[in-house]
Amino acid sequence: MTDDTSDNARSGRTPGTADEFDRRVALRAVAAVVRGDGIEVDADSTPARWSVAVNHLVQIPGTDRKLKLRFKVALGPLPDIEADLWGLLTTDEGFGRPQAKALGKRVKGACLSSPAIAKARDRVDGWFASMAQRASGFGESWRPKGFADELGRVVGFGGRIPRLQTLLDAMEEAFSTAASRAGLKVRRERLENASGMGVYLDSFTTARAMIRKLRLYVGPTNSGKTHAAMDRLAEAESGCYLAPLRLLALEGQEALETRGRPCSLVTGEERDVRPGAAFTSSTIEMVNTSKVWGACVIDEIQMIGDPDRGWAWTQAVAGVAAPEILMTGSADAIPYVKRLADAMGEELEVVEFTRKSPLRVQEERVKLEEVKSGDALIAFSRKDVMALRHDLLGRNHNVAVIYGALSPEVRRAEARRFREGTADVLVATDAIGMGLNLPVARVVLSTTRKYDGREERELTASEIRQIGGRAGRFGMHEEGRVAVLDGENINPVRRALTSPPVPPEDPRSWISPNLSHVEAIAQELDTDSLAKVLRTAGQELLRANQTFRMTDLEQRIQAASAVDRAKLPLAQRDMLARCPIDTRDQNNLRLLGGWAVNQGKGIPNAAPDAAERFRHSVGTDVELEKAERAVKELTAYAWLAYRFPDAYPEMDLCQERRAHLNAFIERTLAERSLARACPVCGTRLKANHRFRVCDNCYSSRVEERRGGHRGGPARGNGEKAPGHQHHFHHPVGKDGGRDGGRGASPRTGRGAPKRRSGVPSPPRGEG
């Protein structure tokens, strides 16, 4: 391979001969000559395969941007070059630099004139033409400049030169990613247009045809804003009052009738229609947007910002056909209502009210023994409410309780006990934040944290103001005070009561798909699955809308999954999915699903009969909780019976049982000492029993853990079926009322995480 014969001698090779190793060395020498022209060789293949790096300038369709692409084109073998190389290797002179240079010139000419280069450029141009054609189907959703930037980053390859196919694959992947985003946007726009949710306001044709005046009465609790709104409503020829709770709707009916205006009551599970009444008081979900009213009052307007129920306030503000819309609530609602009013092009007047009696922060923490008559202690779970009740009863207080699991009738009865002085102290969740006028002198927060159904978090300033504002009812107390229990931090309370509301990060209003939206989406998706329709709506619609956003549909989706197996029209399943059940309770979902299946088969559903187990005067703590769940089931049945009377024919029996259970719960709560029972088998426990469960169930569990018994709790008084799961062995404190083993304290709210809040908002679909 060299002119120096001594090299041949040292290598032991005979002049005029060559082998595969010599061939590879020679090919690399030739490749080194043409490397500056972007030509490379795979010398290990036989015959050798050549490639060339090509520069190609393209203009990205839809932009004025040009992109310089670099890629390798595989040319394959060069037979003539290969044959001449072997010939040079086998000459007596051998293969040296002069031969490599001469052969390199021939390689360069052959490579750069190869028709494969033109074909490669045509493939690139063809890809860009195809991309432009495919992108045209996305219309305005396609952003060519954005894609050009993304493509520029992709084809850089970190300074390396890829093969042509690798480059095309990378560009196609980049386009697919961008196209999927654009395609999803097109799909969303198509669904929004097909469903009508993209033009949500246009669905309220009667309201849009009117010239309406929006008035927003804002102020703290006990400022007289609702009273002023009701006075103005009563001056109209007809009108409606919309409330978040049945309790408030009932108060609205009474308020209008005391002003000489006969008023009907309409809630999710009851109708009290007064003949000839021109006014209606209803829960907000029951709003009638097709009827023309003289005026409308929408109470607790700050709920428009609630992810779960805010859609009902949006629907009312946007859809009520009345020349005057009066909204009352806290100043937290102003940004939401302003954004909505601007979208509707309607005039908004904001009227501010000031509190009639002063509200101050009590800096001194309150010890439990310092609780006095007129105080309301606030906790955020049923468990903590009942524990505080137990502690206060032990300190010679008469205690009324209010929490979310109680029916409106029982809440009102408990409020009456406190108002009339039968109970001197109230223990409640944030359920007292609306709908109850109570003579509270001081609100004492047992904690400033709550579990809101998703996570445990700090109370918001709005929640603290809403709850704390219940202190110091005008005409009953000169001032109201807000404090915290000993061991809690007063700083969040001080900040909330002394600082102005913080504007929300996103002031768009929540909306929810109604039946017409659901049917249109189902047709567009070509599906009969309600769960799929709702899931698609929740995931894809209103992502870029400037006025509205989609409400949290998860609970409705869970209910839809339960009723989808029933052979019922989509409209009926959609109504069933709105039934006010606790979708976190699998028993409730099974109950709803069973009702739906029977309804689809034409089998009438009987009213739940759990009330028959509560014929005695008062119950234990376990029976109280079971009775509360039974009331919820009966409420759900009544809700459905109003909408499908043939499928749920036992409305009268349902209401009778519901009233019986409410009376049982009222009597049990009025007892000074709430008897304890084993949550597994129902056996009554002594007041000083050390465990949550009875001795039989405890022993059975111990034996089961040791492998001596696998069949469940021991047979005995109040036995349970085999296989029943136990969740116990948590010793209680000396008072027998708390889970002392877990260290949870209602005084601080610390310890084991709360599993759910008292009621962050009223039940889904209460209206």
C-alpha positions in Angstrom: 0.0 0.0 0.0 3.1 2.2 0.0 5.9 3.0 -2.4 8.4 1.9 0.3 9.1 -1.8 -0.4 10.4 -2.1 3.1 6.8 -1.7 4.3 5.8 -4.8 2.3 8.7 -6.7 3.7 7.7 -5.8 7.3 4.0 -6.7 6.7 4.9 -10.0 5.1 2.7 -9.2 2.1 3.7 -10.2 -1.4 3.7 -7.3 -3.9 0.7 -7.4 -6.4 -1.6 -9.1 -4.0 -4.4 -7.6 -1.7 -7.0 -8.8 0.8 -10.3 -7.5 2.3 -8.4 -5.6 5.0 -6.4 -3.7 2.3 -9.7 -2.9 0.5 -11.3 -1.3 3.6 -8.2 0.8 4.3 -8.1 2.0 0.7 -11.8 2.9 0.8 -11.4 4.9 3.9 -8.5 6.7 2.2 -10.7 7.6 -0.7 -13.5 8.7 1.6 -11.1 11.0 3.5 -10.4 12.8 0.2 -14.1 13.6 -0.5 -15.3 14.1 3.1 -15.4 17.8 2.6 -18.0 17.3 -0.1 -20.3 15.4 2.4 -19.6 12.0 0.9 -19.2 9.0 3.2 -18.7 5.3 2.7 -19.6 2.2 4.5 -16.4 0.3 3.9 -17.4 -2.8 5.9 -20.1 -3.7 3.4 -19.3 -5.7 0.3 -19.6 -4.0 -2.1 -19.0 -0.7 -0.4 -22.1 1.6 -0.1 -21.8 5.4 -0.5 -23.9 8.2 0.8 -23.9 12.0 0.4 -25.0 14.9 2.6 -27.5 17.1 0.8 -28.5 20.7 1.6 -32.1 21.6 0.6 -33.8 25.0 1.1 -37.6 24.8 1.5 -40.3 27.3 2.3 -42.7 26.3 5.0 -46.3 26.5 3.6 -48.4 29.3 5.1 -45.3 31.3 6.2 -42.5 33.4 4.6 -40.0 31.4 6.5 -37.4 29.3 4.6 -35.7 26.4 6.3 -32.3 24.9 5.3 -32.6 21.1 5.6 -29.5 18.8 5.8 -29.8 15.1 5.3 -27.9 12.1 4.1 -28.9 10.3 0.8 -27.9 6.7 0.4 -26.5 6.1 -3.1 -25.6 2.5 -2.8 -22.5 0.8 -4.4 -20.4 2.3 -7.2 -19.4 -0.8 -9.2 -16.9 0.9 -11.5 -15.1 2.5 -8.6 -15.0 -0.8 -6.7 -13.5 -2.6 -9.7 -10.9 0.0 -10.3 -10.0 0.0 -6.6 -9.2 -3.7 -6.7 -7.2 -3.2 -9.8 -5.0 -0.5 -8.1 -4.6 -2.7 -5.0 -3.2 -5.6 -7.0 -0.6 -3.6 -9.1 3.0 -3.9 -8.2 3.1 -0.2 -7.2 0.3 -0.7 -4.6 -2.3 1.9 -3.5 -1.1 5.2 -2.1 -2.1 8.9 -1.8 -1.9 9.7 -5.5 -4.3 6.8 -6.3 -6.6 7.8 -3.5 -6.8 11.4 -4.8 -7.4 10.3 -8.4 -10.1 7.8 -7.3 -11.7 10.4 -5.0 -12.3 12.8 -7.9 -14.2 10.0 -9.7 -16.2 9.2 -6.6 -17.1 12.9 -6.2 -18.4 13.2 -9.7 -20.4 10.0 -9.5 -22.0 10.9 -6.2 -22.9 14.5 -6.9 -24.4 13.6 -10.2 -26.5 10.7 -8.8 -30.2 10.9 -9.7 -30.9 9.7 -6.1 -30.2 13.3 -4.9 -33.0 14.7 -7.1 -35.3 12.0 -5.9 -34.5 12.7 -2.3 -35.3 16.4 -2.7 -38.5 15.5 -4.5 -39.5 13.3 -1.5 -38.9 16.3 0.9 -40.9 18.6 -1.3 -43.6 16.0 -1.6 -43.8 15.7 2.2 -44.2 19.5 2.6 -46.9 19.5 -0.1 -48.7 16.7 1.8 -48.3 18.5 5.1 -49.8 21.7 3.6 -52.8 19.8 2.2 -53.4 18.0 5.5 -53.1 21.2 7.5 -55.6 23.0 5.3 -58.3 20.8 6.9 -57.7 22.4 10.2 -58.7 25.8 9.1 -57.9 28.6 11.5 -56.9 26.1 14.2 -53.7 25.5 12.3 -50.9 27.8 13.3 -48.2 27.6 10.6 -45.8 30.0 12.2 -45.9 28.1 15.4 -45.3 24.9 13.5 -42.4 26.5 11.6 -40.7 27.3 14.9 -41.3 23.8 16.2 -40.0 22.3 13.0 -36.9 24.4 13.1 -36.1 22.9 16.5 -36.8 19.4 15.4 -34.6 19.3 12.2 -31.6 20.7 14.0 -30.7 17.2 15.3 -28.1 18.7 17.7 -25.7 19.5 14.8 -25.8 16.0 13.4 -26.8 15.2 9.8 -29.6 12.5 9.8 -30.4 10.1 7.0 -33.3 11.2 4.8 -35.8 8.8 6.3 -34.9 9.8 9.8 -35.4 13.4 8.9 -38.8 12.6 7.3 -39.9 10.6 10.3 -38.9 13.4 12.7 -40.8 16.0 10.6 -43.9 13.7 10.4 -43.8 13.2 14.2 -43.6 16.9 14.8 -46.5 17.5 12.4 -48.6 14.7 14.0 -48.1 16.3 17.4 -49.1 19.7 16.1 -51.9 18.3 14.0 -53.3 16.4 17.0 -53.5 19.6 18.9 -55.1 21.4 16.0 -57.4 18.5 15.3 -58.5 18.4 19.0 -59.2 22.1 18.7 -61.2 21.5 15.6 -63.0 18.7 17.3 -63.7 20.9 20.3 -65.0 23.7 18.1 -67.2 21.3 16.2 -68.6 19.8 19.4 -69.1 23.3 20.9 -70.9 24.5 17.8 -72.9 21.3 17.5 -73.9 21.3 21.1 -74.6 25.0 21.4 -72.3 25.4 24.4 -70.0 27.6 22.3 -72.9 30.1 22.1 -74.3 29.3 25.5 -76.0 32.7 26.0 -78.0 32.3 22.8 -79.9 29.4 24.3 -81.9 31.8 26.5 -83.9 33.3 23.7 -86.5 34.9 25.9 -84.0 36.6 28.2 -81.9 37.8 25.2 -85.0 39.4 23.6 -85.5 41.6 26.7 -83.8 44.7 27.9 -82.7 43.7 31.4 -81.2 45.7 34.2 -78.8 43.8 36.5 -78.4 45.0 40.1 -75.8 43.5 42.4 -76.4 44.1 46.1 -73.1 43.2 47.9 -72.1 43.4 51.5 -71.2 41.2 54.5 -73.7 39.0 56.3 -76.2 41.0 58.4 -76.1 44.1 56.2 -79.7 44.0 55.1 -79.0 43.5 51.4 -81.4 40.5 51.0 -84.1 42.3 53.0 -83.8 45.3 50.6 -83.9 43.0 47.5 -87.0 41.2 48.8 -88.7 44.6 49.4 -88.0 45.5 45.8 -89.2 42.1 44.5 -92.5 42.4 46.4 -93.1 45.7 44.5 -93.2 43.9 41.1 -96.3 42.4 39.6 -94.7 38.9 39.6 -91.4 37.5 40.4 -89.2 34.6 41.6 -86.7 34.2 44.4 -83.9 31.7 43.8 -82.0 30.2 46.7 -79.1 27.7 47.1 -81.0 25.7 49.8 -84.5 24.5 50.5 -84.3 26.2 53.9 -83.6 29.6 52.2 -86.3 28.9 49.6 -88.8 28.3 52.4 -87.7 31.5 54.1 -88.1 33.3 50.8 -91.7 32.1 50.5 -92.4 33.3 54.0 -90.7 36.6 53.4 -92.9 37.4 50.4 -96.1 36.3 52.0 -95.4 38.5 55.0 -95.2 41.3 52.5 -98.6 40.4 51.2 -97.5 38.5 48.1 -98.9 34.9 47.8 -95.9 32.7 46.9 -95.5 29.1 45.7 -92.6 26.9 46.8 -90.7 24.7 44.3 -87.8 22.5 45.3 -86.3 19.3 43.9 -88.5 17.1 46.0 -91.6 19.1 46.9 -94.2 21.5 45.4 -96.3 23.8 47.4 -98.3 25.6 44.6 -100.5 28.4 45.9 -103.5 29.0 43.6 -103.2 32.3 41.8 -99.8 33.1 43.2 -97.7 35.3 40.9 -94.5 34.7 42.9 -92.4 31.6 43.3 -89.6 30.8 45.7 -87.4 27.9 44.6 -84.0 26.3 44.8 -81.8 27.8 42.1 -81.6 24.6 40.1 -85.4 24.7 39.6 -85.3 28.1 37.9 -87.9 28.6 35.1 -86.1 30.4 32.3 -89.0 30.2 29.8 -91.5 32.2 31.9 -91.5 36.0 31.9 -91.3 37.5 35.4 -91.7 41.0 36.7 -88.4 40.7 38.8 -86.1 38.1 40.1 -83.9 37.9 43.3 -80.9 35.5 43.0 -79.5 35.0 46.5 -75.9 34.0 47.6 -74.6 35.2 44.2 -71.0 34.5 45.3 -71.8 30.8 44.7 -71.3 31.6 41.0 -67.7 30.9 41.6 -68.2 27.4 43.0 -66.9 24.7 40.7 -69.6 22.2 41.6 -72.8 24.3 41.7 -71.8 27.7 40.2 -73.4 26.7 36.9 -76.8 27.1 38.4 -76.1 30.7 39.3 -74.7 31.4 35.8 -77.8 29.8 34.3 -80.1 32.0 36.5 -78.2 35.3 35.8 -78.0 34.6 32.0 -81.4 33.0 31.6 -84.1 34.5 33.8 -86.5 36.5 31.7 -87.2 39.6 33.9 -86.6 43.3 33.3 -84.8 43.5 36.7 -82.4 40.9 38.1 -81.4 41.5 41.7 -78.4 39.6 43.0 -77.4 39.5 46.6 -74.2 38.2 48.2 -70.7 39.0 49.1 -68.3 41.2 47.1 -66.4 38.1 46.0 -69.0 37.8 43.2 -68.3 41.1 41.6 -65.6 40.0 39.1 -67.7 37.0 37.9 -70.8 39.0 37.4 -69.0 41.9 35.7 -67.4 39.4 33.2 -70.8 37.8 32.6 -72.6 41.2 32.2 -70.1 42.4 29.7 -70.6 39.2 27.6 -74.3 39.7 27.6 -74.0 43.4 26.9 -76.2 44.4 29.8 -76.0 47.2 32.3 -74.8 46.3 35.8 -75.3 48.4 38.9 -73.3 47.5 42.0 -74.9 48.6 45.3 -72.7 48.2 48.4 -74.2 47.5 51.9 -72.5 47.9 55.2 -73.0 45.6 58.2 -75.6 46.8 60.7 -73.8 45.6 63.8 -70.0 45.6 64.2 -68.0 42.4 63.8 -64.7 42.1 65.6 -62.0 39.5 66.0 -61.5 38.2 69.5 -57.7 37.8 69.8 -57.9 35.6 72.9 -58.3 31.9 72.2 -61.3 30.2 73.7 -60.9 27.2 75.9 -63.7 24.6 75.7 -64.7 25.3 79.4 -65.0 29.0 78.4 -67.8 28.4 75.8 -70.9 30.2 76.9 -74.5 30.6 76.1 -75.1 32.1 72.6 -71.8 30.7 71.1 -71.7 28.7 67.9 -68.7 26.3 67.6 -67.8 25.4 64.0 -66.2 22.2 62.9 -65.9 20.7 59.5 -67.0 17.1 59.8 -69.9 15.3 61.4 -67.5 13.4 63.6 -66.0 16.5 65.1 -69.4 18.1 65.5 -70.6 15.1 67.5 -67.4 15.0 69.6 -67.7 18.7 70.5 -71.4 18.1 71.3 -70.4 15.3 73.7 -67.7 17.4 75.4 -70.1 20.4 75.8 -72.9 18.2 77.2 -70.4 17.0 79.8 -70.0 20.6 80.8 -73.7 21.1 81.4 -74.6 22.8 78.2 -77.7 22.1 76.1 -76.4 21.7 72.6 -78.1 22.0 69.2 -76.2 20.6 66.2 -76.3 21.4 62.5 -74.3 19.5 59.8 -74.7 18.6 56.2 -76.0 15.0 56.7 -79.1 16.4 58.4 -82.2 17.0 56.3 -83.5 20.6 56.0 -86.3 19.8 58.3 -84.0 18.6 61.1 -81.6 21.5 60.6 -84.5 23.9 61.0 -85.7 22.1 64.1 -82.2 22.3 65.6 -82.0 26.0 64.7 -85.3 26.5 66.4 -84.1 24.8 69.6 -81.1 27.2 69.7 -83.2 30.3 68.8 -85.8 29.6 71.5 -83.2 28.9 74.1 -83.9 25.2 74.6 -80.3 24.7 73.5 -77.8 27.4 74.7 -74.9 26.4 72.5 -74.8 25.5 68.8 -72.2 23.2 67.2 -72.3 23.2 63.4 -70.4 22.8 60.2 -70.2 25.6 57.6 -73.8 24.5 56.8 -74.8 27.5 59.0 -73.1 29.8 56.5 -76.4 30.3 54.6 -80.0 29.8 55.1 -80.4 30.1 58.8 -81.0 33.2 60.9 -79.6 32.5 64.3 -79.1 34.5 67.5 -75.3 33.8 67.6 -73.3 36.1 69.8 -69.9 34.6 69.0 -68.6 32.2 66.3 -65.8 30.0 67.5 -63.8 28.1 64.9 -62.5 24.8 66.1 -60.1 24.7 63.2 -59.2 26.9 60.2 -58.8 23.8 57.9 -61.3 21.7 56.2 -61.6 18.7 53.9 -63.6 19.9 50.8 -64.2 16.6 49.2 -60.9 16.7 47.2 -58.2 17.7 49.7 -57.7 19.1 53.2 -56.9 22.8 52.9 -57.0 26.1 54.7 -60.3 27.9 54.8 -60.6 30.7 52.2 -61.1 34.3 53.3 -64.6 34.2 51.7 -65.6 31.1 53.8 -64.3 32.7 57.0 -66.3 35.9 56.3 -69.4 33.9 55.5 -69.3 31.8 58.6 -68.0 34.5 61.0 -70.6 36.9 59.7 -73.3 34.8 61.4 -72.2 36.3 64.8 -74.0 39.4 66.1 -77.4 39.2 64.6 -78.8 42.7 64.3 -81.5 43.4 66.9 -80.3 40.5 69.1 -76.6 41.4 69.9 -74.8 44.7 69.9 -71.8 43.2 68.2 -70.6 39.9 66.8 -67.3 38.3 67.7 -65.2 35.7 65.9 -62.7 33.6 67.7 -60.8 30.3 67.5 -60.5 27.4 70.0 -57.5 27.2 72.2 -54.5 25.9 70.2 -55.7 27.3 66.8 -54.2 30.2 64.8 -56.2 33.5 64.8 -54.2 35.0 62.0 -56.3 33.6 59.1 -59.4 34.9 60.8 -57.9 38.4 61.3 -56.7 38.6 57.7 -60.1 37.5 56.3 -62.1 40.0 58.4 -59.8 43.0 57.9 -58.8 42.6 54.3 -60.8 43.3 51.1 -61.7 40.4 48.9 -58.9 39.2 46.6 -60.0 39.0 42.9 -60.1 35.5 41.5 -57.4 34.3 39.2 -60.1 33.2 36.7 -63.4 35.2 36.8 -65.1 33.1 34.1 -68.4 31.7 35.1 -69.1 27.9 35.3 -71.7 26.3 33.0 -73.0 22.7 32.8 -74.5 20.9 29.7 -78.2 20.7 29.8 -80.3 18.1 28.0 -80.2 19.8 24.6 -76.4 20.0 24.8 -76.1 16.4 25.9 -78.3 15.1 23.0 -76.4 17.2 20.4 -73.0 15.9 21.7 -74.3 12.4 21.6 -75.4 12.8 18.0 -72.0 14.3 17.0 -70.1 11.5 18.7 -72.6 8.9 17.4 -72.9 7.3 20.9 -75.7 6.5 23.3 -73.5 6.4 26.3 -74.3 9.3 28.7 -71.1 8.8 30.6 -69.1 9.2 27.4 -71.0 12.3 26.4 -70.4 13.9 29.8 -66.7 12.8 29.9 -66.1 14.3 26.5 -67.8 17.6 27.5 -65.8 17.8 30.7 -62.4 17.1 29.0 -62.8 18.9 25.6 -65.3 21.8 25.7 -64.8 25.5 26.6 -61.0 25.2 26.9 -60.5 28.6 25.2 -63.8 30.3 25.9 -63.3 33.8 27.3 -66.5 33.9 29.3 -67.4 30.4 30.5 -65.7 27.3 31.7 -67.0 23.8 32.2 -68.2 22.8 35.7 -66.8 19.7 37.4 -68.8 16.9 35.9 -67.2 14.0 37.8 -70.1 13.2 40.1 -72.6 13.4 37.3 -70.3 11.0 35.2 -70.3 8.6 38.1 -74.1 8.6 38.3 -74.3 8.4 34.5 -72.2 5.2 34.5 -74.6 3.7 37.1 -77.7 4.4 34.9 -76.2 3.8 31.4 -76.9 0.0 31.6 -80.7 0.7 31.9 -82.8 0.5 28.8 -84.0 4.0 28.9 -83.9 7.0 26.5 -80.9 9.3 26.9 -83.1 12.1 28.2 -84.4 9.9 31.1 -80.9 8.7 31.9 -79.6 12.3 32.0 -82.4 13.2 34.4 -81.6 10.2 36.6 -77.9 11.2 36.6 -78.8 14.5 38.2 -80.5 12.8 41.2 -79.1 14.2 44.5 -77.2 11.1 45.7 -73.7 10.9 47.2 -71.8 9.4 44.3 -68.9 8.6 46.6 -71.1 6.0 48.3 -71.1 2.8 46.2 -74.3 1.7 47.9 -76.0 4.9 46.6 -74.7 4.3 43.1 -76.0 0.7 43.2 -79.4 1.9 44.5 -79.7 4.4 41.7 -78.6 1.9 39.1 -81.1 -0.6 40.3 -83.9 2.0 40.2 -82.9 2.8 36.6 -82.9 -0.8 35.5 -86.4 -1.4 37.0 -87.6 1.8 35.4 -86.3 0.6 32.0 -88.1 -2.7 32.5 -91.3 -1.0 33.5 -91.1 -2.3 37.0 -92.3 0.3 39.6 -89.7 1.1 42.3 -90.8 0.8 45.9 -89.9 3.5 48.4 -86.9 2.6 50.6 -88.1 0.9 53.7 -85.2 1.5 56.1 -87.5 3.8 58.2 -89.3 0.7 59.5 -86.2 -0.1 61.6 -86.6 3.1 63.6 -89.9 2.7 65.3 -88.5 3.3 68.8 -88.3 6.7 70.4 -84.6 7.6 70.3 -81.5 5.8 68.9 -77.9 5.2 69.4 -75.0 7.1 67.7 -74.9 4.3 65.1 -78.6 4.4 64.5 -78.5 8.1 64.1 -76.0 7.9 61.3 -78.0 5.1 59.6 -81.2 7.2 59.9 -79.5 10.2 58.3 -78.5 8.0 55.3 -82.0 6.6 55.1 -83.4 10.1 54.9 -81.0 10.9 51.9 -82.3 7.8 50.1 -85.9 8.8 50.6 -85.1 12.3 49.5 -83.6 10.9 46.3 -86.7 8.8 45.8 -89.0 11.8 46.2 -86.8 13.8 43.8 -87.3 11.1 41.2 -91.0 10.5 42.0 -91.8 14.1 41.0 -90.2 13.5 37.6 -91.2 9.9 37.0 -94.4 9.3 39.0 -95.2 6.0 37.3 -91.8 4.5 37.9 -91.7 5.8 41.6 -95.3 5.6 42.6 -95.0 5.6 46.4 -94.5 9.3 47.0 -96.9 9.6 49.9 -95.4 6.6 51.7 -91.9 8.1 51.0 -92.9 11.4 52.5 -94.5 9.7 55.5 -91.3 7.6 56.2 -89.1 10.7 55.7 -91.2 12.6 58.2 -91.0 9.7 60.6 -87.2 9.5 60.3 -86.8 13.2 60.7 -88.8 13.1 63.9 -86.6 10.1 65.1 -83.4 12.1 64.4 -84.8 15.2 66.1 -85.7 13.2 69.2 -82.3 11.5 69.3 -80.4 14.8 68.9 -82.5 16.4 71.6 -81.3 13.7 74.1 -78.7 14.9 76.5 -76.8 11.7 76.3 -76.4 9.9 72.9 -76.2 6.2 73.5 -73.3 4.4 71.9 -73.5 1.2 69.9 -71.1 -1.1 68.1 -70.8 0.0 64.5 -70.3 -3.6 63.3 -73.2 -5.5 65.0 -75.3 -2.7 66.6 -75.0 -3.9 70.2 -75.4 -1.1 72.7 -72.2 -0.2 74.5 -71.7 1.1 78.0 -70.8 4.8 78.3 -67.3 3.8 79.7 -66.6 1.1 77.1 -63.0 1.5 76.1 -63.4 0.5 72.4 -65.6 1.6 69.5 -66.7 -2.0 69.0 -68.3 -4.5 71.4 -66.2 -7.2 73.0 -67.6 -10.0 70.8 -66.6 -8.2 67.6 -63.2 -7.2 69.0 -62.5 -10.8 70.1 -63.7 -12.1 66.7 -61.3 -9.8 64.9 -58.4 -10.8 67.1 -59.1 -14.5 66.4 -59.4 -13.8 62.7 -56.0 -12.1 62.7 -54.5 -15.1 64.5 -56.0 -17.4 61.9 -58.3 -19.0 64.3 -61.5 -17.6 62.8 -62.2 -16.5 59.2 -65.9 -16.1 59.2 -66.5 -12.6 60.5 -67.7 -11.4 63.9 -68.9 -13.8 66.5 -72.6 -14.7 66.4 -74.5 -13.0 69.1 -76.6 -10.0 69.9 -77.0 -8.1 66.6 -74.9 -10.5 64.6 -73.5 -9.6 61.2 -73.2 -11.9 58.1 -69.9 -13.7 57.6 -67.3 -11.9 55.6 -68.3 -8.5 57.0 -65.2 -6.2 56.9 -64.1 -4.6 60.2 -62.5 -1.2 60.5 -62.1 -0.7 64.2 -59.8 -1.2 67.2 -59.5 2.5 67.8 -59.8 3.1 71.6 -61.8 6.2 72.6 -61.0 8.7 75.2 -62.2 8.6 78.8 -65.4 10.4 77.7 -66.1 7.6 75.3 -66.8 10.0 72.5 -63.6 10.3 70.4 -61.0 8.2 68.7 -58.4 8.6 71.4 -56.1 6.1 69.8 -55.8 8.2 66.7 -55.2 11.5 68.6 -57.9 13.4 66.6 -59.0 16.4 68.6 -62.1 18.5 67.8 -60.4 21.3 69.7 -57.6 21.6 67.2 -58.9 19.8 64.1 -55.5 18.0 64.0 -54.8 14.3 64.1 -56.2 11.9 61.6 -57.1 13.5 58.3 -60.8 14.3 57.9 -62.4 12.2 55.2 -65.0 14.7 54.2 -66.2 18.2 55.1 -69.5 19.1 56.8 -70.9 20.4 53.6 -68.7 22.6 51.4 -71.8 23.3 49.4 -75.3 21.9 49.4 -75.9 18.5 47.8 -75.5 18.2 44.1 -78.8 18.6 42.3 -80.7 19.7 45.4 -82.8 21.9 43.2 
